[in-house]
Amino acid sequence: MTNTKREDIECWYDDHSDAILQFILMMVKDYQQAEDLTHETFVKAYIYYDSFQRNSTEKTWLFSIAHNVTMDYFRKRKPMQLFKDLIGSKRDHSRLPQELIELKETSLELYQALEKLKDSHRKVIILRKIQGFSVKDTANILNWSESKVKSIQFRALPALKKQLVKDGCVYEKTI
């Protein structure tokens, strides 16, 4: 007996919503917005369920949707709001609840260092090293070539190490 579309989406939500929320949260740095975008990801997955060709895992497909939803969110924001965010927003920079950022490294220092990296570097590190996606899956999620993912990762890891050292953190070979 095969699952219905609704059963599949509910199962995928149970299996992947926390990881997708973490991924989006690392990009938008606003928990409420990350929750909204996570919800929107699964709504779109439901709407476009029939277009999922199963050339990749459902997790890869869902992360691709999450990435696109997040990029759409950034594109829709007013340029003045983006400017305000860049020069000094009033966002809460206090430590996020532990259950929200249960990353492999579970380190506030890592989270803060990732925030300071270029967007492309941050995405590749999150997808490859924190979420554990393959180069191929990461390329699919970001709609990049595999060679671009490898190239960005080659530059991103030393950039993260440099940022951790600059911030006074002890660099551990766990990345």
Accessible surface in RSA format (square Angstrom, percent):
REM  Atomic radii and reference values for relative SASA: ProtOr
REM  Chains: A
REM  Algorithm: Lee & Richards
REM  Probe-radius: 1.40
REM  Slices: 20
REM RES _ NUM      All-atoms   Total-Side   Main-Chain    Non-polar    All polar
REM                ABS   REL    ABS   REL    ABS   REL    ABS   REL    ABS   REL
RES MET A   1   229.63 118.9 141.76  93.8  87.87 209.2 116.95  99.4 112.68 149.3
RES THR A   2   123.93  88.1 107.05 108.5  16.88  40.2  82.39 110.7  41.55  62.8
RES ASN A   3    82.29  56.7  63.19  61.1  19.10  46.0   3.74   9.0  78.55  75.9
RES THR A   4    78.00  55.5  71.50  72.5   6.50  15.5  74.52 100.1   3.48   5.3
RES LYS A   5    66.19  32.3  58.95  36.2   7.24  17.2  30.89  27.8  35.31  37.6
RES ARG A   6   160.31  67.3 158.84  81.0   1.47   3.5  48.72  66.6 111.59  67.6
RES GLU A   7    76.92  44.2  72.04  54.5   4.88  11.6  31.18  60.3  45.74  37.3
RES ASP A   8    19.33  13.5  19.26  19.2   0.07   0.2   0.77   1.8  18.56  18.5
RES ILE A   9    16.13   9.2  16.13  12.0   0.00   0.0  16.13  11.6   0.00   0.0
RES GLU A  10    84.70  48.6  81.47  61.6   3.23   7.7  41.21  79.7  43.49  35.5
RES CYS A  11    57.93  43.8  52.94  59.1   4.99  11.7  14.80  37.5  43.14  46.5
RES TRP A  12    15.70   6.3  15.70   7.6   0.00   0.0   3.70   2.0  12.00  19.5
RES TYR A  13   102.52  47.9 102.52  58.3   0.00   0.0  59.56  44.8  42.96  53.0
RES ASP A  14   116.63  81.7  83.97  83.6  32.66  77.2  26.83  63.1  89.80  89.6
RES ASP A  15    92.18  64.6  59.65  59.4  32.53  76.9  15.37  36.2  76.81  76.6
RES HIS A  16    22.13  12.1  21.95  15.3   0.18   0.5  18.72  19.3   3.41   4.0
RES SER A  17    12.96  11.0  12.43  16.6   0.53   1.2   3.20   6.8   9.76  13.7
RES ASP A  18   104.74  73.4 102.86 102.4   1.89   4.5  28.66  67.5  76.08  75.9
RES ALA A  19    21.31  19.6  18.28  28.2   3.03   6.9  19.49  27.5   1.82   4.8
RES ILE A  20     0.00   0.0   0.00   0.0   0.00   0.0   0.00   0.0   0.00   0.0
RES LEU A  21    21.98  12.2  21.98  15.7   0.00   0.0  21.98  15.4   0.00   0.0
RES GLN A  22    21.95  12.3  21.54  15.7   0.40   1.0   2.10   4.5  19.85  15.1
RES PHE A  23     0.00   0.0   0.00   0.0   0.00   0.0   0.00   0.0   0.00   0.0
RES ILE A  24     0.00   0.0   0.00   0.0   0.00   0.0   0.00   0.0   0.00   0.0
RES LEU A  25     0.46   0.3   0.46   0.3   0.00   0.0   0.46   0.3   0.00   0.0
RES MET A  26     3.07   1.6   2.46   1.6   0.61   1.5   2.47   2.1   0.60   0.8
RES MET A  27     5.93   3.1   0.54   0.4   5.38  12.8   0.54   0.5   5.38   7.1
RES VAL A  28    12.99   8.5   0.61   0.6  12.38  29.8   1.39   1.2  11.60  31.5
RES LYS A  29    48.09  23.5  33.64  20.6  14.44  34.4  16.34  14.7  31.75  33.8
RES ASP A  30    58.87  41.2  52.32  52.1   6.55  15.5  14.05  33.1  44.82  44.7
RES TYR A  31    70.72  33.0  64.69  36.8   6.03  15.7  46.62  35.0  24.10  29.7
RES GLN A  32   112.62  63.0 110.62  80.8   2.00   4.8  51.61 109.9  61.01  46.3
RES GLN A  33    42.63  23.8  40.89  29.9   1.74   4.1   2.60   5.5  40.04  30.4
RES ALA A  34     0.00   0.0   0.00   0.0   0.00   0.0   0.00   0.0   0.00   0.0
RES GLU A  35    64.25  36.9  58.27  44.1   5.98  14.2  18.96  36.7  45.29  37.0
RES ASP A  36    73.17  51.3  66.96  66.6   6.21  14.7  21.06  49.6  52.10  52.0
RES LEU A  37     5.84   3.2   5.84   4.2   0.00   0.0   5.84   4.1   0.00   0.0
RES THR A  38     7.64   5.4   7.64   7.7   0.00   0.0   7.64  10.3   0.00   0.0
RES HIS A  39   120.76  66.0 118.77  82.6   1.99   5.1  78.34  80.7  42.43  49.4
RES GLU A  40    59.98  34.4  58.47  44.2   1.51   3.6  22.38  43.3  37.60  30.7
RES THR A  41     0.00   0.0   0.00   0.0   0.00   0.0   0.00   0.0   0.00   0.0
RES PHE A  42    11.86   5.9  10.42   6.5   1.43   3.7  10.94   6.6   0.91   2.6
RES VAL A  43    63.32  41.7  59.84  54.2   3.48   8.4  63.10  54.8   0.22   0.6
RES LYS A  44    63.65  31.1  63.65  39.1   0.00   0.0  20.32  18.3  43.33  46.2
RES ALA A  45     0.00   0.0   0.00   0.0   0.00   0.0   0.00   0.0   0.00   0.0
RES TYR A  46    93.88  43.8  93.88  53.4   0.00   0.0  57.69  43.4  36.18  44.6
RES ILE A  47   105.00  59.8  81.33  60.6  23.68  57.1  85.30  61.4  19.71  53.5
RES TYR A  48   117.92  55.1 115.16  65.5   2.76   7.2  74.45  56.0  43.47  53.6
RES TYR A  49    29.84  13.9  26.74  15.2   3.10   8.1  19.69  14.8  10.15  12.5
RES ASP A  50   127.63  89.4  94.72  94.3  32.91  77.8  41.20  97.0  86.43  86.2
RES SER A  51    67.77  57.3  48.27  64.4  19.50  44.9  48.55 103.4  19.22  26.9
RES PHE A  52    18.54   9.3   5.51   3.4  13.03  33.9   6.11   3.7  12.43  35.6
RES GLN A  53   139.74  78.1 110.41  80.7  29.33  69.8  39.14  83.3 100.60  76.3
RES ARG A  54   134.36  56.4 108.77  55.4  25.59  60.9  57.50  78.6  76.86  46.6
RES ASN A  55   124.20  85.7  89.82  86.8  34.38  82.8  38.33  92.2  85.87  83.0
RES SER A  56    32.31  27.3  14.47  19.3  17.84  41.1  16.90  36.0  15.41  21.6
RES THR A  57    79.07  56.2  71.05  72.0   8.02  19.1  75.70 101.7   3.36   5.1
RES GLU A  58    51.88  29.8  50.76  38.4   1.13   2.7   0.47   0.9  51.42  42.0
RES LYS A  59    56.58  27.6  56.58  34.7   0.00   0.0  22.34  20.1  34.24  36.5
RES THR A  60     1.65   1.2   1.65   1.7   0.00   0.0   1.51   2.0   0.14   0.2
RES TRP A  61    37.83  15.2  36.17  17.5   1.66   3.9  22.06  11.8  15.77  25.6
RES LEU A  62     0.00   0.0   0.00   0.0   0.00   0.0   0.00   0.0   0.00   0.0
RES PHE A  63     0.00   0.0   0.00   0.0   0.00   0.0   0.00   0.0   0.00   0.0
RES SER A  64    23.79  20.1  23.79  31.7   0.00   0.0   6.68  14.2  17.11  24.0
RES ILE A  65    20.40  11.6  19.48  14.5   0.92   2.2  20.40  14.7   0.00   0.0
RES ALA A  66     0.00   0.0   0.00   0.0   0.00   0.0   0.00   0.0   0.00   0.0
RES HIS A  67    14.04   7.7  14.04   9.8   0.00   0.0  13.63  14.0   0.41   0.5
RES ASN A  68    75.15  51.8  75.05  72.5   0.10   0.2  20.52  49.4  54.63  52.8
RES VAL A  69     2.38   1.6   1.16   1.1   1.22   2.9   1.22   1.1   1.16   3.1
RES THR A  70     0.00   0.0   0.00   0.0   0.00   0.0   0.00   0.0   0.00   0.0
RES MET A  71    28.64  14.8  27.94  18.5   0.70   1.7   9.22   7.8  19.42  25.7
RES ASP A  72    44.52  31.2  43.66  43.5   0.86   2.0   7.31  17.2  37.21  37.1
RES TYR A  73    46.46  21.7  41.66  23.7   4.80  12.5  28.77  21.6  17.69  21.8
RES PHE A  74    51.31  25.7  48.80  30.2   2.51   6.5  48.99  29.7   2.32   6.6
RES ARG A  75   168.50  70.7 135.98  69.3  32.52  77.4  76.31 104.3  92.19  55.9
RES LYS A  76   159.54  77.8 128.34  78.7  31.21  74.3  91.57  82.4  67.97  72.4
RES ARG A  77    48.77  20.5  35.62  18.2  13.16  31.3  17.10  23.4  31.67  19.2
RES LYS A  78   153.57  74.9 150.29  92.2   3.28   7.8  95.12  85.6  58.45  62.3
RES PRO A  79   110.15  80.3 104.49  95.3   5.65  20.5 105.81  87.4   4.33  26.9
RES MET A  80   120.09  62.2 115.61  76.5   4.49  10.7 113.54  96.5   6.55   8.7
RES GLN A  81    76.89  43.0  75.08  54.9   1.81   4.3  22.95  48.9  53.94  40.9
RES LEU A  82    63.49  35.4  63.47  45.4   0.02   0.0  63.47  44.6   0.02   0.0
RES PHE A  83   108.69  54.4 106.29  65.8   2.40   6.2 108.21  65.6   0.47   1.4
RES LYS A  84   110.95  54.1 109.92  67.4   1.03   2.4  58.95  53.1  52.00  55.4
RES ASP A  85    28.02  19.6  20.82  20.7   7.20  17.0   9.51  22.4  18.50  18.5
RES LEU A  86   152.43  84.9 119.41  85.4  33.02  83.0 121.85  85.6  30.58  82.3
RES ILE A  87   119.10  67.8  82.19  61.2  36.91  89.0  89.85  64.7  29.25  79.4
RES GLY A  88    57.96  71.5   0.00   N/A  57.96  71.5  32.11  88.1  25.86  57.9
RES SER A  89    30.79  26.0   6.33   8.5  24.46  56.3  10.77  22.9  20.02  28.0
RES LYS A  90   206.93 101.0 168.43 103.3  38.50  91.7 120.66 108.6  86.27  91.9
RES ARG A  91    80.26  33.7  63.60  32.4  16.65  39.7  41.04  56.1  39.22  23.8
RES ASP A  92   117.23  82.1  86.74  86.3  30.49  72.1  45.35 106.7  71.88  71.7
RES HIS A  93   126.71  69.3  96.91  67.4  29.80  76.2  78.93  81.3  47.78  55.6
RES SER A  94    69.52  58.7  50.58  67.5  18.94  43.6  50.21 106.9  19.30  27.0
RES ARG A  95   151.31  63.5 126.29  64.4  25.03  59.6  46.52  63.6 104.79  63.5
RES LEU A  96    32.76  18.2  30.61  21.9   2.14   5.4  31.08  21.8   1.68   4.5
RES PRO A  97    66.30  48.3  53.94  49.2  12.36  44.9  66.04  54.5   0.25   1.6
RES GLN A  98    93.02  52.0  86.82  63.5   6.20  14.8  53.22 113.3  39.80  30.2
RES GLU A  99   119.46  68.6 103.35  78.2  16.11  38.4  50.50  97.7  68.96  56.3
RES LEU A 100    20.04  11.2  18.04  12.9   2.01   5.0  19.87  14.0   0.17   0.5
RES ILE A 101     8.35   4.8   8.17   6.1   0.18   0.4   8.17   5.9   0.18   0.5
RES GLU A 102   106.21  61.0  87.89  66.5  18.32  43.6  20.10  38.9  86.11  70.3
RES LEU A 103     8.43   4.7   2.33   1.7   6.10  15.3   4.81   3.4   3.62   9.7
RES LYS A 104   146.27  71.4 106.74  65.5  39.54  94.1  87.01  78.3  59.27  63.1
RES GLU A 105    39.83  22.9  18.84  14.3  20.99  50.0  19.81  38.3  20.02  16.3
RES THR A 106    67.25  47.8  43.11  43.7  24.13  57.5  19.94  26.8  47.31  71.5
RES SER A 107    30.83  26.1  25.13  33.5   5.70  13.1  22.30  47.5   8.53  11.9
RES LEU A 108    45.44  25.3  41.86  29.9   3.58   9.0  42.05  29.5   3.39   9.1
RES GLU A 109    85.41  49.0  84.14  63.7   1.27   3.0  25.85  50.0  59.56  48.6
RES LEU A 110     8.38   4.7   8.24   5.9   0.15   0.4   8.24   5.8   0.15   0.4
RES TYR A 111    17.06   8.0  17.06   9.7   0.00   0.0  13.24  10.0   3.82   4.7
RES GLN A 112    72.14  40.3  72.03  52.6   0.11   0.3  15.12  32.2  57.02  43.2
RES ALA A 113     0.00   0.0   0.00   0.0   0.00   0.0   0.00   0.0   0.00   0.0
RES LEU A 114     0.13   0.1   0.13   0.1   0.00   0.0   0.13   0.1   0.00   0.0
RES GLU A 115    49.93  28.7  34.62  26.2  15.30  36.4   7.56  14.6  42.37  34.6
RES LYS A 116   122.64  59.8  87.71  53.8  34.93  83.2  67.15  60.4  55.50  59.1
RES LEU A 117    17.19   9.6   7.40   5.3   9.79  24.6   9.78   6.9   7.41  19.9
RES LYS A 118   133.27  65.0 121.30  74.4  11.98  28.5  84.79  76.3  48.49  51.6
RES ASP A 119    60.88  42.6  53.49  53.2   7.38  17.5  32.02  75.4  28.85  28.8
RES SER A 120    26.35  22.3  23.19  30.9   3.16   7.3  18.45  39.3   7.90  11.1
RES HIS A 121    12.76   7.0  12.76   8.9   0.00   0.0  11.34  11.7   1.42   1.7
RES ARG A 122    19.24   8.1  19.24   9.8   0.00   0.0   0.06   0.1  19.17  11.6
RES LYS A 123    12.38   6.0  12.38   7.6   0.00   0.0   0.00   0.0  12.38  13.2
RES VAL A 124     0.00   0.0   0.00   0.0   0.00   0.0   0.00   0.0   0.00   0.0
RES ILE A 125     2.42   1.4   2.17   1.6   0.25   0.6   2.42   1.7   0.00   0.0
RES ILE A 126     0.60   0.3   0.60   0.4   0.00   0.0   0.60   0.4   0.00   0.0
RES LEU A 127     0.00   0.0   0.00   0.0   0.00   0.0   0.00   0.0   0.00   0.0
RES ARG A 128    48.65  20.4  41.09  20.9   7.57  18.0   0.04   0.1  48.61  29.5
RES LYS A 129    60.34  29.4  52.29  32.1   8.05  19.2  14.40  13.0  45.94  48.9
RES ILE A 130    11.44   6.5   3.54   2.6   7.91  19.1   3.54   2.5   7.91  21.5
RES GLN A 131    22.46  12.6   8.70   6.4  13.76  32.8   1.82   3.9  20.64  15.7
RES GLY A 132    47.24  58.3   0.00   N/A  47.24  58.3  15.48  42.5  31.75  71.1
RES PHE A 133    11.01   5.5   7.21   4.5   3.79   9.9  10.35   6.3   0.66   1.9
RES SER A 134    54.00  45.6  44.83  59.8   9.16  21.1  47.31 100.7   6.69   9.4
RES VAL A 135    27.29  18.0  24.94  22.6   2.35   5.7  24.94  21.7   2.35   6.4
RES LYS A 136   122.29  59.7 120.97  74.2   1.32   3.1  66.83  60.2  55.45  59.1
RES ASP A 137    30.84  21.6  30.84  30.7   0.00   0.0   0.00   0.0  30.84  30.8
RES THR A 138     0.00   0.0   0.00   0.0   0.00   0.0   0.00   0.0   0.00   0.0
RES ALA A 139     5.37   4.9   4.53   7.0   0.84   1.9   4.79   6.7   0.58   1.5
RES ASN A 140    71.48  49.3  56.84  54.9  14.65  35.3  17.39  41.9  54.09  52.3
RES ILE A 141     1.15   0.7   0.00   0.0   1.15   2.8   0.00   0.0   1.15   3.1
RES LEU A 142     5.97   3.3   0.00   0.0   5.97  15.0   0.14   0.1   5.83  15.7
RES ASN A 143   136.43  94.1 114.42 110.6  22.01  53.0  24.16  58.1 112.27 108.5
RES TRP A 144    53.75  21.6  33.84  16.4  19.92  46.8  26.53  14.1  27.23  44.2
RES SER A 145    63.25  53.4  47.62  63.5  15.63  36.0  49.87 106.2  13.38  18.7
RES GLU A 146    77.54  44.5  72.88  55.1   4.65  11.1  21.34  41.3  56.20  45.9
RES SER A 147    78.93  66.7  71.21  95.0   7.72  17.8  49.68 105.8  29.25  41.0
RES LYS A 148    91.56  44.7  86.14  52.9   5.42  12.9  51.03  45.9  40.53  43.2
RES VAL A 149     0.00   0.0   0.00   0.0   0.00   0.0   0.00   0.0   0.00   0.0
RES LYS A 150   118.87  58.0 112.30  68.9   6.57  15.6  61.55  55.4  57.32  61.1
RES SER A 151    46.55  39.3  38.15  50.9   8.40  19.4  30.51  65.0  16.04  22.5
RES ILE A 152    12.69   7.2  12.69   9.5   0.00   0.0  12.69   9.1   0.00   0.0
RES GLN A 153    26.87  15.0  26.87  19.6   0.00   0.0   4.72  10.0  22.15  16.8
RES PHE A 154   161.85  81.0 152.00  94.1   9.85  25.6 159.70  96.8   2.15   6.1
RES ARG A 155   115.59  48.5 107.95  55.0   7.63  18.2  58.29  79.7  57.29  34.7
RES ALA A 156     0.00   0.0   0.00   0.0   0.00   0.0   0.00   0.0   0.00   0.0
RES LEU A 157    38.86  21.6  37.04  26.5   1.81   4.6  37.56  26.4   1.29   3.5
RES PRO A 158    77.92  56.8  69.66  63.5   8.26  30.0  74.09  61.2   3.83  23.8
RES ALA A 159    28.94  26.6  20.27  31.3   8.67  19.7  25.69  36.2   3.25   8.6
RES LEU A 160     0.31   0.2   0.31   0.2   0.00   0.0   0.31   0.2   0.00   0.0
RES LYS A 161    85.95  41.9  85.95  52.7   0.00   0.0  42.76  38.5  43.18  46.0
RES LYS A 162   154.09  75.2 147.58  90.5   6.51  15.5  96.08  86.5  58.01  61.8
RES GLN A 163    23.95  13.4  22.67  16.6   1.28   3.1   1.73   3.7  22.23  16.9
RES LEU A 164    11.59   6.5  11.59   8.3   0.00   0.0  11.59   8.1   0.00   0.0
RES VAL A 165    89.08  58.6  78.13  70.7  10.96  26.4  79.17  68.8   9.92  26.9
RES LYS A 166   161.41  78.7 125.74  77.1  35.68  84.9  83.15  74.8  78.26  83.4
RES ASP A 167    54.31  38.0  20.27  20.2  34.05  80.5  19.31  45.4  35.00  34.9
RES GLY A 168    67.14  82.8   0.00   N/A  67.14  82.8  35.38  97.1  31.76  71.1
RES CYS A 169    24.86  18.8  10.63  11.9  14.23  33.5  12.30  31.2  12.56  13.5
RES VAL A 170   130.61  85.9 109.50  99.1  21.11  50.9 114.71  99.7  15.90  43.1
RES TYR A 171    54.75  25.6  32.37  18.4  22.37  58.2  13.57  10.2  41.18  50.8
RES GLU A 172   106.44  61.1  98.13  74.2   8.31  19.8  33.47  64.7  72.97  59.6
RES LYS A 173   176.28  86.0 144.61  88.7  31.67  75.4 106.98  96.3  69.30  73.8
RES THR A 174    90.95  64.7  63.16  64.0  27.79  66.2  64.58  86.7  26.38  39.9
RES ILE A 175    41.26  23.5   8.28   6.2  32.98  79.5  14.04  10.1  27.23  73.9
END  Absolute sums over single chains surface
CHAIN  1 A    10486.2       8748.4       1737.8       5574.3       4911.9
END  Absolute sums over all chains
TOTAL         10486.2       8748.4       1737.8       5574.3       4911.9
